[in-house]
Amino acid sequence: MGNTLFGYTEGQIAQFGLTFGVGAFILYMLFIVFNLARESKAGKFGTFVLFLVLSFGMLGFLAKNLIQWVLGI
């Protein structure tokens, strides 16, 4: 049967973990940013700036996945 776990290869499990694990982590980080904005009473513009600045790295990760999907890589 080879190196499989429940019929999935190591690469498939790693891709699943990367996609959904990091996705869940991104959602958790967005929750943290929202909590920070709410507790600091940042207002609408302050909340926008917090999300823009603190979520910029997450946007890069999502863009990378979108580009890979569009190009079929």
Secondary structure per residue as TSV (DSSP state, phi and psi in degrees):
chain	resnum	aa	ss	phi	psi
A	1	M	-	360.0	-21.2
A	2	G	-	85.4	-164.8
A	3	N	S	-88.0	79.0
A	4	T	E	-128.7	156.1
A	5	L	E	-130.6	113.5
A	6	F	T	56.6	32.0
A	7	G	T	86.4	3.6
A	8	Y	E	-110.8	143.6
A	9	T	E	-80.4	167.3
A	10	E	H	-60.8	-39.0
A	11	G	H	-64.3	-40.1
A	12	Q	H	-66.4	-39.8
A	13	I	H	-66.5	-41.2
A	14	A	H	-64.6	-41.7
A	15	Q	H	-64.4	-40.6
A	16	F	H	-62.0	-46.2
A	17	G	I	-63.3	-40.2
A	18	L	I	-65.0	-47.1
A	19	T	I	-66.4	-54.6
A	20	F	I	-85.1	-33.7
A	21	G	I	-66.4	-48.3
A	22	V	H	-69.6	-34.3
A	23	G	H	-61.0	-43.5
A	24	A	H	-65.6	-38.5
A	25	F	H	-64.3	-38.6
A	26	I	H	-64.0	-43.8
A	27	L	H	-61.4	-40.0
A	28	Y	H	-64.7	-40.9
A	29	M	H	-65.8	-37.0
A	30	L	H	-63.3	-38.8
A	31	F	H	-62.0	-40.9
A	32	I	H	-63.9	-43.0
A	33	V	H	-63.6	-42.5
A	34	F	H	-61.7	-43.3
A	35	N	H	-62.6	-42.1
A	36	L	H	-60.6	-44.7
A	37	A	H	-64.8	-40.1
A	38	R	H	-69.1	-44.4
A	39	E	H	-71.5	-27.0
A	40	S	T	-90.5	-0.9
A	41	K	T	53.5	52.7
A	42	A	-	-72.7	-22.0
A	43	G	H	82.0	178.4
A	44	K	H	-68.1	-46.4
A	45	F	H	-68.4	-41.5
A	46	G	H	-62.5	-40.2
A	47	T	H	-63.8	-41.9
A	48	F	H	-60.3	-45.6
A	49	V	H	-64.3	-42.7
A	50	L	H	-59.3	-47.9
A	51	F	H	-64.5	-40.2
A	52	L	H	-63.8	-50.5
A	53	V	H	-72.8	-47.7
A	54	L	H	-78.5	-15.0
A	55	S	T	-104.4	3.9
A	56	F	H	-62.8	-39.7
A	57	G	H	-66.4	-37.2
A	58	M	H	-64.9	-35.6
A	59	L	H	-62.6	-38.1
A	60	G	H	-62.6	-41.6
A	61	F	H	-64.1	-43.5
A	62	L	H	-66.8	-38.1
A	63	A	H	-64.2	-39.0
A	64	K	H	-60.1	-45.3
A	65	N	H	-65.7	-38.7
A	66	L	H	-65.0	-43.1
A	67	I	H	-64.0	-41.7
A	68	Q	H	-62.8	-39.3
A	69	W	H	-67.1	-43.5
A	70	V	H	-65.4	-41.6
A	71	L	H	-81.4	-10.4
A	72	G	T	75.0	27.1
A	73	I	-	-84.5	360.0
